[in-house]
Amino acid sequence: MAFSLVQRLKMIGFSVYFNRRMWITSFVFVAFILLLIIYGNYIMNQPERGVIYEEKDWIEYEIKKDYQKTTKERDRDKLLVEYEAAKRTLSKIFQKPAVQRAPDVIGIGVEKCGTGALRSLLRMHPMIKVAPKEPHFFERPYLYKLGLKAYTPMLAKVLPHEISFEKTPAYFNWRLTVPERLRELVPKAKLLLVLCDPTKRTYSDYFQETLMHNLEEKTTFEQMVDDLLLYSANLTAKMNESESEMVYIEQLFEKNSTNHILTTGLYYYHLLRWYKVFNNSDIYIVDGEELIANPAKVIKEVQDFLHIPEFVLPENIPKGPSGFSCFAKPLVVERNGVLVAGTARTSCMTGKGRTRKGAWGVANPEYMEKLRLFFAPFNEKLYKLLGRRFNW
């Protein structure tokens, strides 16, 4: 049967239209399948997530797939699971509850040098339990005279194999008798000390004292520096009189309590009195600048110092978008009757926003230089005492 020209053109147009619809439909179908595959792979590669109740709080956790872990993570997780299993077994055998007892480790200072960051690092370790607040026990005579019965209720509850930690930065430089008191009550304690640039520390402490209304708000940084350097003028003359400098520093404090803003940075003299009471090997000194720049290195060294397993790895301390470190605490969860190692969901530190982030402006460089010149000879004595230099 013959077709007219019009009919032929209509048939060709329908065929083209049909083929175009078929190709579009096929493309959409293939794209949909590819998206499903990509999404499936994404889901398969995501860590398993959940929530557990621990330390009086709900904690989100995640469990990496084994192939996503580094070799060190796999080795650590195996040991961590063995530790948790042993802990549960011992708990069944001895049936002893966690108790508040004298601390094994004490952070003695220094104020405004990063002791809070160190506390956050130590909280990540499954064997370390951290006191909820700073006890300020040893520098307060009315508390100290009450003894351990007043001290231990301020500390964390721990099992026999766990480590109790508290930190009170004021211990380092407040009250001449603090080292002796601490040695008398907790003679086997290990001490952690964070040191930082004393010039920057003084600037930071100035704002701290202003916020706490220990300094009048109208007192400028420049006025404070001039006043403190005037009060402390005799320190340079006394710096070689080994028995009198700390007495003089204490007298400065008694004369005007805000003198500690400056004299806290005289690390050499404060450390001398601790070394007279404790063995050097019992005091581990952390570089405060390194604590901020490389916390993974610091926590490894602290774990070595305390002779505990390296449960906290560099992989658990990534850098956050704000520049501050983030933490993913290692933990163990039970899944269908099996113990599995994981980590708490990553949380990032935030700065207080005072001096490190520049919220208070930039310090007067002329007065910062005045402070640097004042601290320089005392820093040199510290370097000689420790046999190491800091980038101050």
Secondary structure, DSSP 8 states (H G I E B T S, - for coil): ----HHHHHHHHHHHHHHHHHHHHHHHHHHHHHHHHHHHHHHHHHS-EEEEEEETTEEEEEEE--GGGS-HHHHHHHHHHHHHHHHHHHHHHHH----EE---SEEEEE-TTSSHHHHHHHHHTSTTEEE-SS----TT-HHHHTT-HHHHGGGS-EE-TTSEEEEE-GGGGTS-TTHHHHHHHH-TT-EEEEEE--HHHHHHHHHHHHHHTTSS-TT--HHHHHHHHHHHTTTHHHHTT-TTTHHHHHHHHHHH-GGGHHHHTT-HHHHHHHHHTTS-GGGEEEEEHHHHHH-HHHHHHHHHHHHT----S-GGG--B-TTSSBEE--EEEEEETTEEEEEEE--EE----SSSTT-TT----HHHHHHHHHHHHHHHHHHHHHHT-----
